Amino acid sequence: MNEKEWLLNELSLLKGETQTYEVSAFLNELEDILSEQYKRIEQAKAEIDGLLWSPKEW
């Protein structure tokens, strides 16, 4: 299990245990933000990989 899977799994467990709306809303937004950040990290990695292999950039 990588960091992303572990973190989202832990958030899921916390969301199941919470009983207040404020905490639940916070955890939902945190999950959305983390998912977006991981998506951006993957896009940046792909961009770097593409630039490194592009003969135009050598």
C-alpha positions, 0 to 999 in steps of 0.5 A, a space after each residue: 500500500 502506497 502513501 496515497 492509498 494509506 492516507 485515503 484509507 485512513 480518511 475513510 476510516 475517520 469519516 466513518 467514525 465522526 459524528 459531527 457535521 463540521 468534522 465530516 465536512 472537513 474530512 470530505 474537503 481534505 479528501 478532495 484536496 489530497 486527491 487533487 494534489 496527488 493528481 497534480 503530482 502525477 501530472 507533473 511527473 508525466 510532464 517532467 518525463 515527457 520533457 526529458 525524453 523530448 529531443 527538442 528540449 535537449 
